[in-house]
Amino acid sequence: MAGGTITRIALGGSSTLVEENFTGFYDTLAMSAGENNAFKASTTNHGKPDQPPAGKFFIKGWWTDAKDQPIKEAVIGDTIRFHIQTQNIKDGEKVNFTVYEWDNLKWMNDKLELTDKDTGKESTTITIKGGKGYVEWTTGEASRALLNESLEGNELEMFVECTYKNEQLDLPVNTWDYLILYEKEVLITVIVELPHSHYTFGKAAKAAWGKQWDEAQTMAVNSLGLAGHSAMSIGERYFDYGPDNRPGTYSEKDYDVDFNKDGDKDDDVYLASPSYMDSPGRPWWGENVAKKLGIKPTDVKLNQVLDYIKLKWQLTGIYGEVHTIEFYVKESEAHKMIIWWEERYKHLKVYSVFPWTGEQCTTAVKTAIQQAFPFKITQLLGGKNWIPDTTQAPAGLLEDLKSFVSTSKKHASALAKNKIIKEESKDFKG
């Protein structure tokens, strides 16, 4: 027996007998019993046992990083090496190899095809020199595709089939030495400012727009609870969406909107009174932070927004209770969200508190998250991580996100963390 830890504890009667022909190698061995422990081995060995050759030509196989440090795990994007040690193989001879994902049953094992970076052809051989050889590659989209296609969940277990002449072996010898390969994880942070308890959106809107705002609109907006704000970061990249209600000239091409309703999107149009009902969109807190720091909205980071939120509400307009909701996703899932936001920032379109007219802060965050968790995926997660299309307000988004779980390997199924990072302002009167 080799490796691992054995701990034996008995509070009642117990007897442990180790005969003379027993040889053990352990990192840690602790045994205690209420009665007898007898060790009759003639010698005690320390260190690791010698590993017998795996076969006639192959002694062993093992995984390392690009600096030849042994590894048990790797994330997609890492450069890794698979090494073999051989015997009875002359220098310059080639060993055939194939990388597989282990599925317990050999006929179910999925092949990972490697491409030689110099020839562009499939890499299938390792050249032996001094009884050793290795193959190196950077894990990437082929590994990610295998992970998705094999329905293996969060990880792949990788081994290598090696062939020389009439001998074919799977290496490493032990399955527990197979390489665990999985996607990087990305932290998603959703920021939700709830409406202040003294705030009435319709009342404020009516004061701002006068005759443009009627009682029906006040009732509709207040019933939706569309005060407050919703935003998110993907890793450190921050994104949000809000209205640009400043009079000015706006490019239909930039916004991908026919502002003047003339049947094309080619004009520069002057908008005298854009409003929360129908206005050009823009990054909301993101643009304010960017101006303060002298950077572009696309360069705003999460920590910069968190610092901005801490300021007095008179400087920011953030007076409601602010929550952060955190959960981890796979890198590929995060990438889908980023693509949506990058496209939105290229064409900011129309902002409206009425979702049937345009996008608003909560629906923008919701739609970005739904890129990674459409209905079919959430069904595989047992109905978790689903935001219904009926969610329109920050408070509703917060409730939906409280039941989210992480999908990355290291935090798999961990419940999202909800934290209040700012209490509502006591000196705000509405």
C-alpha positions as CSV (number, residue, x, y, z in Angstrom):
1,M,0.0,0.0,0.0
2,A,1.3,3.5,-0.8
3,G,0.5,7.1,-0.2
4,G,-2.4,8.8,1.6
5,T,-3.3,9.0,5.3
6,I,-4.5,6.3,7.7
7,T,-6.1,7.3,11.0
8,R,-7.7,4.7,13.3
9,I,-9.4,5.6,16.5
10,A,-11.4,3.2,18.7
11,L,-12.8,4.0,22.2
12,G,-14.0,0.5,22.9
13,G,-12.2,-2.8,22.5
14,S,-10.0,-3.0,19.4
15,S,-7.1,-5.0,18.2
16,T,-4.8,-4.1,15.2
17,L,-2.2,-6.7,14.1
18,V,0.4,-6.0,11.4
19,E,2.3,-9.1,10.3
20,E,6.0,-9.3,9.3
21,N,5.3,-9.3,5.5
22,F,3.5,-5.9,5.7
23,T,5.2,-3.0,4.0
24,G,3.6,0.5,4.1
25,F,4.4,3.9,2.9
26,Y,2.4,6.8,4.3
27,D,2.6,10.6,4.5
28,T,0.9,10.3,7.9
29,L,0.0,7.3,10.0
30,A,-1.8,7.7,13.4
31,M,-3.4,4.8,15.2
32,S,-4.8,4.5,18.7
33,A,-7.1,1.9,20.3
34,G,-8.6,1.0,23.6
35,E,-6.8,-2.3,23.9
36,N,-4.1,-3.7,21.7
37,N,-1.9,-2.6,18.8
38,A,0.8,-5.0,17.6
39,F,3.3,-4.2,14.9
40,K,5.6,-7.1,13.9
41,A,7.2,-5.7,10.7
42,S,10.9,-6.4,10.5
43,T,11.7,-3.0,9.0
44,T,10.0,0.4,8.7
45,N,10.4,2.3,5.5
46,H,10.2,6.1,5.1
47,G,9.6,8.0,1.9
48,K,8.0,6.9,-1.4
49,P,7.9,3.4,-2.7
50,D,9.7,2.5,-5.9
51,Q,7.2,2.3,-8.8
52,P,7.6,-0.8,-11.0
53,P,7.7,-0.2,-14.7
54,A,4.3,0.2,-16.3
55,G,5.2,-2.2,-19.1
56,K,8.0,-3.5,-21.3
57,F,8.8,-0.2,-22.9
58,F,7.0,2.3,-20.7
59,I,8.1,3.0,-17.1
60,K,5.7,5.8,-16.2
61,G,3.8,8.9,-17.4
62,W,3.1,12.1,-15.6
63,W,1.7,15.7,-16.0
64,T,3.6,19.0,-15.4
65,D,3.2,22.6,-16.1
66,A,5.4,24.4,-18.7
67,K,8.2,24.6,-16.1
68,D,8.1,20.8,-15.5
69,Q,6.5,21.2,-12.0
70,P,4.2,18.2,-11.4
71,I,0.5,19.1,-11.4
72,K,-2.7,17.4,-10.6
73,E,-5.0,20.1,-12.0
74,A,-5.0,22.7,-14.7
75,V,-7.4,25.3,-16.1
76,I,-8.3,25.8,-19.7
77,G,-5.8,28.3,-21.0
78,D,-2.8,26.8,-19.2
79,T,0.2,25.4,-21.0
80,I,0.8,21.8,-19.9
81,R,3.1,18.9,-20.6
82,F,2.7,15.2,-20.6
83,H,5.9,13.3,-19.9
84,I,6.9,9.6,-20.4
85,Q,9.8,7.7,-19.1
86,T,10.8,4.7,-21.2
87,Q,13.1,1.7,-21.4
88,N,14.4,-0.3,-24.3
89,I,13.6,2.5,-26.8
90,K,16.5,4.0,-28.7
91,D,17.1,7.8,-29.0
92,G,15.2,9.2,-31.9
93,E,12.5,6.6,-31.9
94,K,8.9,7.9,-31.7
95,V,6.1,6.8,-29.4
96,N,2.5,7.2,-30.7
97,F,0.2,9.0,-28.3
98,T,-3.5,10.0,-28.0
99,V,-5.0,12.2,-25.3
100,Y,-8.3,11.0,-24.0
101,E,-10.9,12.2,-21.5
102,W,-11.7,9.3,-19.1
103,D,-15.3,8.0,-18.8
104,N,-14.7,4.8,-16.9
105,L,-15.7,2.7,-19.9
106,K,-13.0,2.7,-22.6
107,W,-15.4,2.9,-25.5
108,M,-16.9,6.0,-24.1
109,N,-13.6,7.9,-23.7
110,D,-13.5,11.1,-25.8
111,K,-10.4,11.9,-27.8
112,L,-8.8,15.3,-27.6
113,E,-7.1,16.1,-30.9
114,L,-3.9,18.2,-30.6
115,T,-2.6,20.3,-33.5
116,D,1.2,20.8,-34.1
117,K,1.7,24.6,-34.0
118,D,4.5,24.4,-36.6
119,T,2.8,22.1,-39.2
120,G,-0.8,22.7,-38.4
121,K,-1.4,18.9,-38.6
122,E,-2.5,16.6,-35.8
123,S,0.2,15.9,-33.3
124,T,0.5,12.1,-32.6
125,T,4.1,11.3,-31.7
126,I,6.7,11.9,-28.9
127,T,10.4,11.6,-29.8
128,I,12.4,9.8,-27.2
129,K,15.8,11.0,-26.0
130,G,17.7,9.6,-23.1
131,G,14.7,7.4,-22.2
132,K,12.4,10.4,-21.8
133,G,10.1,12.6,-23.9
134,Y,7.1,14.9,-23.6
135,V,4.4,16.7,-25.5
136,E,3.4,20.3,-24.7
137,W,0.4,22.2,-25.6
138,T,-1.8,25.1,-24.5
139,T,-5.3,24.0,-23.6
140,G,-7.9,26.0,-25.4
141,E,-11.2,25.8,-27.3
142,A,-10.7,22.2,-28.2
143,S,-10.6,21.3,-24.5
144,R,-13.6,23.6,-23.8
145,A,-15.6,22.0,-26.6
146,L,-14.8,18.6,-25.2
147,L,-16.0,19.7,-21.8
148,N,-19.3,21.0,-23.2
149,E,-19.9,18.0,-25.5
150,S,-19.1,15.3,-23.1
151,L,-21.6,16.5,-20.5
152,E,-19.0,15.9,-17.8
153,G,-20.1,18.8,-15.7
154,N,-17.3,21.0,-14.4
155,E,-14.2,18.9,-15.2
156,L,-12.4,16.5,-17.5
157,E,-10.1,13.7,-16.3
158,M,-7.3,13.4,-18.9
159,F,-5.0,10.5,-19.6
160,V,-2.7,9.5,-22.5
161,E,-2.8,6.3,-24.5
162,C,0.9,5.5,-25.5
163,T,1.9,2.9,-28.1
164,Y,5.2,1.5,-29.1
165,K,5.5,-1.5,-31.3
166,N,3.2,-4.1,-29.8
167,E,2.7,-2.4,-26.4
168,Q,-0.2,0.0,-25.7
169,L,-0.7,1.5,-22.2
170,D,-2.8,4.2,-20.6
171,L,-0.6,6.6,-18.6
172,P,-0.4,7.6,-15.8
173,V,-0.9,4.1,-14.5
174,N,-3.2,5.2,-11.7
175,T,-6.5,6.9,-12.4
176,W,-6.0,9.2,-9.4
177,D,-3.0,10.6,-11.3
178,Y,-5.1,11.6,-14.3
179,L,-5.1,15.4,-14.9
180,I,-8.2,17.3,-13.8
181,L,-8.9,20.0,-16.4
182,Y,-11.6,22.6,-16.0
183,E,-12.5,26.2,-16.9
184,K,-11.3,29.3,-15.2
185,E,-13.9,30.9,-13.0
186,V,-15.1,34.4,-13.1
187,L,-16.8,36.3,-10.3
188,I,-20.1,38.0,-11.3
189,T,-21.1,40.9,-9.1
190,V,-24.5,42.4,-9.5
191,I,-25.2,45.7,-7.8
192,V,-28.8,46.6,-7.0
193,E,-29.9,49.9,-5.5
194,L,-33.4,49.6,-4.1
195,P,-35.9,52.5,-4.3
196,H,-35.6,54.7,-1.3
197,S,-38.6,54.3,1.1
198,H,-39.4,58.0,0.7
199,Y,-39.1,58.0,-3.1
200,T,-41.9,58.1,-5.7
201,F,-40.6,57.9,-9.2
202,G,-43.7,59.2,-10.8
203,K,-43.8,62.3,-8.6
204,A,-40.2,63.1,-9.4
205,A,-40.8,62.5,-13.1
206,K,-43.9,64.7,-13.1
207,A,-41.9,67.5,-11.5
208,A,-39.2,67.2,-14.1
209,W,-41.3,67.0,-17.2
210,G,-44.6,68.7,-16.3
211,K,-47.2,68.3,-18.9
212,Q,-45.3,65.5,-20.6
213,W,-46.0,63.3,-17.6
214,D,-49.5,62.3,-16.7
215,E,-51.1,60.4,-13.8
216,A,-51.4,57.2,-15.8
217,Q,-47.7,57.2,-16.3
218,T,-47.1,57.9,-12.7
219,M,-49.3,54.9,-11.7
220,A,-47.6,52.6,-14.2
221,V,-44.1,53.4,-13.3
222,N,-44.7,53.3,-9.5
223,S,-46.4,49.9,-9.9
224,L,-43.3,48.6,-11.6
225,G,-41.0,49.9,-8.9
226,L,-38.6,51.2,-11.5
227,A,-36.7,53.6,-9.1
228,G,-33.3,52.5,-8.0
229,H,-30.7,51.0,-10.3
230,S,-29.2,47.7,-11.5
231,A,-25.6,47.2,-12.7
232,M,-23.1,44.4,-12.9
233,S,-19.4,43.5,-13.2
234,I,-17.9,40.5,-15.0
235,G,-14.7,40.0,-13.2
236,E,-13.4,43.6,-12.8
237,R,-15.2,44.9,-15.9
238,Y,-18.1,47.1,-15.0
239,F,-21.3,47.6,-17.1
240,D,-24.6,49.4,-16.6
241,Y,-27.3,51.2,-18.6
242,G,-29.4,54.3,-18.1
243,P,-30.9,57.3,-19.9
244,D,-29.2,60.3,-21.5
245,N,-32.0,62.9,-21.0
246,R,-29.8,65.9,-22.1
247,P,-31.0,67.8,-25.1
248,G,-28.5,67.4,-28.0
249,T,-27.7,65.9,-31.3
250,Y,-27.5,62.1,-31.5
251,S,-26.2,59.9,-34.3
252,E,-28.8,57.3,-35.4
253,K,-25.9,55.1,-36.6
254,D,-24.2,55.1,-33.2
255,Y,-27.3,54.3,-31.4
256,D,-28.9,52.0,-34.0
257,V,-32.1,53.9,-33.7
258,D,-34.4,55.8,-36.1
259,F,-34.9,58.7,-33.8
260,N,-36.7,60.9,-36.4
261,K,-38.9,58.0,-37.7
262,D,-38.0,58.6,-41.3
263,G,-37.3,55.0,-42.2
264,D,-33.5,55.0,-41.9
265,K,-30.8,55.1,-39.3
266,D,-28.4,57.5,-41.1
267,D,-29.2,60.9,-39.6
268,D,-27.8,63.1,-36.9
269,V,-31.0,64.1,-35.0
270,Y,-31.5,66.9,-32.5
271,L,-33.6,65.8,-29.5
272,A,-34.9,68.7,-27.6
273,S,-36.4,66.9,-24.6
274,P,-35.4,63.2,-24.3
275,S,-37.0,61.7,-21.2
276,Y,-37.1,58.5,-19.1
277,M,-39.9,57.3,-21.4
278,D,-37.9,57.5,-24.6
279,S,-34.2,58.6,-24.7
280,P,-30.8,57.6,-26.0
281,G,-29.2,55.1,-23.7
282,R,-25.8,55.4,-22.0
283,P,-23.7,53.9,-19.2
284,W,-25.3,55.5,-16.1
285,W,-23.0,55.3,-13.0
286,G,-20.3,54.1,-15.4
287,E,-20.3,57.4,-17.3
288,N,-20.3,59.4,-14.1
289,V,-17.4,57.5,-12.7
290,A,-15.5,57.8,-16.0
291,K,-15.9,61.6,-16.0
292,K,-14.7,61.8,-12.4
293,L,-11.6,59.8,-13.2
294,G,-10.9,61.0,-16.7
295,I,-11.3,57.7,-18.4
296,K,-13.7,56.0,-20.8
297,P,-16.8,54.3,-19.6
298,T,-15.6,51.0,-21.1
299,D,-12.5,51.2,-18.9
300,V,-14.4,51.6,-15.6
301,K,-13.6,48.8,-13.0
302,L,-15.7,47.4,-10.2
303,N,-13.7,48.8,-7.4
304,Q,-14.0,52.3,-8.9
305,V,-17.8,52.1,-8.8
306,L,-17.8,50.7,-5.3
307,D,-15.8,53.7,-4.2
308,Y,-18.2,56.0,-6.0
309,I,-21.2,54.4,-4.2
310,K,-19.6,55.2,-0.8
311,L,-19.7,58.9,-1.5
312,K,-22.5,61.1,-0.1
313,W,-25.7,60.8,-2.0
314,Q,-25.7,64.5,-2.8
315,L,-22.7,63.9,-5.0
316,T,-23.9,60.7,-6.7
317,G,-27.7,60.6,-6.5
318,I,-27.4,57.1,-4.9
319,Y,-29.6,57.3,-1.9
320,G,-31.3,53.9,-1.8
321,E,-30.1,50.8,0.0
322,V,-27.4,49.2,-2.2
323,H,-26.8,45.4,-2.4
324,T,-24.1,43.3,-4.1
325,I,-24.9,39.8,-5.2
326,E,-21.9,37.6,-6.0
327,F,-21.6,34.2,-7.7
328,Y,-19.0,32.4,-9.8
329,V,-19.5,31.3,-13.4
330,K,-17.3,29.5,-15.9
331,E,-15.2,31.6,-18.2
332,S,-17.2,30.6,-21.3
333,E,-20.4,31.8,-19.5
334,A,-18.8,35.1,-18.5
335,H,-17.7,35.5,-22.1
336,K,-21.3,35.3,-23.4
337,M,-22.3,38.1,-21.0
338,I,-19.4,40.3,-22.0
339,I,-20.2,39.9,-25.7
340,W,-23.8,41.2,-25.0
341,W,-22.5,44.2,-23.1
342,E,-19.8,45.1,-25.6
343,E,-22.4,45.1,-28.4
344,R,-24.8,47.2,-26.2
345,Y,-22.0,49.8,-25.6
346,K,-21.3,50.0,-29.3
347,H,-25.0,50.7,-30.0
348,L,-26.7,52.1,-26.9
349,K,-30.2,52.1,-28.5
350,V,-33.2,53.5,-26.6
351,Y,-33.7,53.7,-22.9
352,S,-37.2,53.6,-21.5
353,V,-38.8,52.9,-18.1
354,F,-41.5,51.1,-20.2
355,P,-39.9,47.8,-21.3
356,W,-42.1,47.5,-24.3
357,T,-40.6,50.8,-25.6
358,G,-36.9,50.2,-24.9
359,E,-34.3,48.8,-22.5
360,Q,-33.7,50.0,-18.9
361,C,-31.2,49.2,-16.2
362,T,-32.7,46.0,-14.8
363,T,-33.7,44.5,-18.2
364,A,-30.2,45.2,-19.5
365,V,-28.6,43.3,-16.6
366,K,-31.2,40.6,-16.8
367,T,-30.7,40.1,-20.6
368,A,-26.9,39.9,-20.2
369,I,-27.1,37.2,-17.5
370,Q,-29.7,35.3,-19.6
371,Q,-27.0,34.9,-22.3
372,A,-25.2,32.4,-20.1
373,F,-28.4,31.0,-18.5
374,P,-31.1,30.6,-21.1
375,F,-34.1,28.4,-20.2
376,K,-32.6,25.1,-21.4
377,I,-29.5,25.6,-19.3
378,T,-31.4,26.5,-16.2
379,Q,-33.4,23.3,-16.6
380,L,-30.2,21.4,-16.4
381,L,-29.4,23.3,-13.2
382,G,-32.7,22.1,-11.7
383,G,-34.5,25.4,-12.4
384,K,-31.8,27.5,-10.7
385,N,-30.2,30.7,-12.2
386,W,-33.3,31.6,-14.1
387,I,-34.5,35.2,-14.4
388,P,-38.0,35.3,-15.9
389,D,-38.8,37.9,-18.6
390,T,-41.4,39.4,-16.2
391,T,-38.6,40.8,-14.0
392,Q,-38.4,44.5,-14.7
393,A,-37.4,46.2,-11.4
394,P,-34.3,46.2,-9.2
395,A,-36.2,44.7,-6.3
396,G,-37.4,41.8,-8.4
397,L,-33.9,41.2,-9.8
398,L,-32.5,41.1,-6.3
399,E,-35.0,38.4,-5.3
400,D,-34.3,36.3,-8.4
401,L,-30.5,36.5,-7.8
402,K,-30.7,35.4,-4.2
403,S,-31.4,31.8,-5.4
404,F,-28.6,31.8,-7.9
405,V,-25.8,29.2,-7.5
406,S,-22.2,29.3,-8.8
407,T,-21.4,27.1,-11.8
408,S,-17.6,27.0,-11.7
409,K,-15.8,23.9,-10.5
410,K,-14.3,25.4,-7.3
411,H,-17.6,27.0,-6.2
412,A,-20.0,24.6,-7.8
413,S,-23.6,24.9,-6.5
414,A,-22.6,27.5,-3.8
415,L,-25.4,29.9,-3.1
416,A,-25.0,33.5,-4.3
417,K,-23.8,35.9,-1.6
418,N,-26.0,38.9,-0.9
419,K,-24.6,41.8,1.0
420,I,-25.8,45.3,1.9
421,I,-22.9,47.6,1.1
422,K,-24.8,50.9,1.8
423,E,-27.8,51.7,3.9
424,E,-30.4,54.0,2.5
425,S,-29.7,57.7,3.2
426,K,-31.5,58.9,6.2
427,D,-31.3,62.6,5.2
428,F,-33.0,62.0,1.8
429,K,-36.6,63.2,1.9
430,G,-37.9,62.2,-1.5
